[in-house]
Amino acid sequence: MYYFSGEINFIKRKEVKQHGQELITWKRAWFVFRASPPETVWYKDGTSGRLHQDRGGRLRQGSWVKLSYLCRHMETQKPKPGPLLAAIDTPDDLKKLREEQLPLLATELRNFILDVVSVHPGHLGSSLGVIELSIALHYIFNTPYDRLIWDVGHQAYAHKILTGRRDVFHTNRQQNGISGFPARNESEYDTFGTGHASTSISAALGMAAASELKGETNRHHIAVIGDGAMTGGMAIEGLNNAGASHANLLIILNDNDIAIDKNTGAIKDYLAKISGEKQEKNRPSGNYPNGLKDNDMKEAFLRSSNLFEAFHFSYFGPIDGNDISQLLTTLREVKKIEGPKLLHIITTKGKGFEEAEKKQTLFHAPGRFDRKTGALIAEDPENRITYQEVYGRTLLELAEKDEKIVAITPAMPSGSALGFMINKFPERVFDVGIAEQHAVTFSAGLATAGYVPFCTIYSTFLQRAYDQVIHDVALQRLPVVFGIDRAGLVGADGPTHHGVFDLAFLNSIPNMVVAAPINEVELRQLMFTASQYKEGPFAIRYPRGYGFMKASEWQQPFEKLEIGKGKMLKAGEKAALVCLGQPGNFALEAARQLEKENIFPAVFDLRFLKPWDETLLHHIFIKYNRIITLEDGVVRGGLGTSLAAFASLHGYHNKIENLGIPDKFIEHGSKSQLYKICNLDVESIKNAVRKLILP
Ligand SMILES: Cc1ncc(C[n+]2csc(CCOP(=O)(O)OP(=O)(O)O)c2C)c(N)n1
């Protein structure tokens, strides 16, 4: 059985020829090769080929892939675990190790994670920081009977490797591979699916309440939550609820003093204070174990925290969370204590890899990097620029012209490229913590006072703030600009992070403008247009990563766009491709390629879902008998079903096909793989047009 899976880098431009004919040229190709041949090989330009396996199990040349070239790279893909780790398939195997062996196991785990993540990109620093904790928890507790929940879940790699996924860990975040986050359908050890922050306390409390109802008094429920996630509203709601209960709940506060970027807010300051100051030794109250032995442990147990005790939690710590023996001793004692309790541990994000410790933000999710030096291996952008950078740079330009422009981010300043504005106008950028609901209402407050807030939130996290968008912004027609980052399919982060619902959920809110740029210039023009719009909220959703234009082309002079106006991108006949946002580029390419088959679909870009261009829509329905809609969002409630409703309302009987995200959750994989699954890739669009047009 082969488990090859990963990425090949072609250092030089390479041409593969067959029968003297050039079939494909690339600089870089991705491949996925798993169990049963033949498997599809995907290339960056969206084309695919096939690999074959001969009877002896050796790969041989497929129709046009140069095998010797591929094999050389593929054989390096599967990492080898150290001897202790190689023997651990479940936590029962872990428990067979002696305590003295655990630090060595931690080293092996660290090396293994680094070997894999340096080649198959994923989250890194957070997992490196909790390796000792992961070992200690599975060593002391009886998982999966005892419930362990990882908040956000991006730090759960060691947990995954220790719970049966070592041999598939190198498939992490790839299509058909394991998820980058805990997922209930992947393992019984993943008791709760995570990806979004601050949910672990509520989920663990719910499980603890269920155990109480069932009389399972010996069952433990453990939520591991970072200092960043602890600032989220849900975490505080969970604390509030749990503190008034008798739940057998242990919260482990993993305090590494950083979120993705610098952590912000008063809780952060408070944690720093209680971590640093000499604590008073006489705790006023609490139910403490008697068997405390060494001085360190006594210290840990005798400390106090006003904040968590105000929530009726027994507070322990802070202790060194990268010290296995301290963790083991403390967890053994804490385990004996009933009711809600919180253990505060201090860890180092990126622990054990120098570059990751030094550059913690960069190594949160670094992409590919040199395993030895930590040097990042830059993606080859082919002289392109990301939408995020266009957004960040444009926002700065706008802010330079208008002092009322401010930016808001819920803990994602780097991800959303707000650094440009932070450098120049730090006082006009508000990082409000992992607090999307608050971010939206806070923006609404700024708007009431005449400011022009660019509330910049990833599409997937805006889901959290739906009521705030409706109640605090749209209902009051407050001119908040929503910069909806990473809209559409995001790729390897998978279903917890795909930004595919925003079109549908914003579409139904009155007073909203909802726009999606087809390219980088249009993003810029929409931002300019939105900055001058005073009638209510204006949402601009743009995709993750590189766009379609050359890096030198995006910075066009500002131009105000007519709100609600779409445009024709390509004239045609019989069929019309009606697009919203970046899928317009795929539609254009499909239409160009179809010309060779004498099929000439027209291509339209609506640009605005709301208000949309009714005049243009009537024109399309009258002129083109067959219509295909394309959107990088769920069809239900988005462009697709809205257009069908429009047809029905106006008595049109055109044949309509809707391409977009179907009514199911889309797994992780590369963006091009996922587009294909959703029939949004060029080939699928061509097929849809052929099917609709040909008799
Ligand atoms: C609701 C939500 N908002 C934003 C994010 C993006 N995000 C992922 S990890 C992270 C930082 C988490 O910090 P912390 O809890 O301290 O964990 P650490 O990475 O430091 O281990 C953020 C903001 C998210 N996952 N969910």
Ligand as a Chemical Component Dictionary entry (heavy atoms), coordinates in Angstrom:
data_LIG
# 
_chem_comp.id                   LIG 
_chem_comp.type                 NON-POLYMER 
_chem_comp.pdbx_formal_charge   1 
_chem_comp.three_letter_code    LIG 
# 
loop_
_chem_comp_atom.comp_id 
_chem_comp_atom.atom_id 
_chem_comp_atom.alt_atom_id 
_chem_comp_atom.type_symbol 
_chem_comp_atom.charge 
_chem_comp_atom.model_Cartn_x 
_chem_comp_atom.model_Cartn_y 
_chem_comp_atom.model_Cartn_z 
_chem_comp_atom.pdbx_ordinal 
LIG C1  C1  C 0 -13.600 32.335 16.065 1  
LIG C2  C2  C 0 -12.187 32.310 15.560 2  
LIG N1  N1  N 0 -11.565 33.477 15.274 3  
LIG C3  C3  C 0 -10.307 33.458 14.813 4  
LIG C4  C4  C 0 -9.650  32.286 14.645 5  
LIG C5  C5  C 0 -8.246  32.281 14.046 6  
LIG N2  N2  N 1 -7.280  31.772 15.015 7  
LIG C6  C6  C 0 -6.794  30.525 14.946 8  
LIG S1  S1  S 0 -5.694  30.198 16.145 9  
LIG C7  C7  C 0 -5.825  31.745 16.744 10 
LIG C8  C8  C 0 -5.007  32.143 17.932 11 
LIG C9  C9  C 0 -5.294  31.293 19.089 12 
LIG O1  O1  O 0 -4.485  31.699 20.133 13 
LIG P1  P1  P 0 -4.361  30.800 21.411 14 
LIG O2  O2  O 0 -5.702  30.346 21.839 15 
LIG O3  O3  O 0 -3.565  31.546 22.408 16 
LIG O4  O4  O 0 -3.601  29.503 20.905 17 
LIG P2  P2  P 0 -2.091  29.364 20.411 18 
LIG O5  O5  O 0 -2.124  29.384 18.933 19 
LIG O6  O6  O 0 -1.294  30.470 21.002 20 
LIG O7  O7  O 0 -1.674  28.039 20.911 21 
LIG C10 C10 C 0 -6.716  32.512 16.020 22 
LIG C11 C11 C 0 -7.030  33.911 16.276 23 
LIG C12 C12 C 0 -10.333 31.100 14.941 24 
LIG N3  N3  N 0 -9.790  29.909 14.762 25 
LIG N4  N4  N 0 -11.593 31.147 15.398 26 
# 
loop_
_chem_comp_bond.comp_id 
_chem_comp_bond.atom_id_1 
_chem_comp_bond.atom_id_2 
_chem_comp_bond.value_order 
_chem_comp_bond.pdbx_ordinal 
LIG C1  C2  SING 1  
LIG C2  N1  SING 2  
LIG C2  N4  DOUB 3  
LIG N1  C3  DOUB 4  
LIG C3  C4  SING 5  
LIG C4  C5  SING 6  
LIG C4  C12 DOUB 7  
LIG C5  N2  SING 8  
LIG N2  C6  DOUB 9  
LIG N2  C10 SING 10 
LIG C6  S1  SING 11 
LIG S1  C7  SING 12 
LIG C7  C8  SING 13 
LIG C7  C10 DOUB 14 
LIG C8  C9  SING 15 
LIG C9  O1  SING 16 
LIG O1  P1  SING 17 
LIG P1  O2  DOUB 18 
LIG P1  O3  SING 19 
LIG P1  O4  SING 20 
LIG O4  P2  SING 21 
LIG P2  O5  DOUB 22 
LIG P2  O6  SING 23 
LIG P2  O7  SING 24 
LIG C10 C11 SING 25 
LIG C12 N3  SING 26 
LIG C12 N4  SING 27 
# 
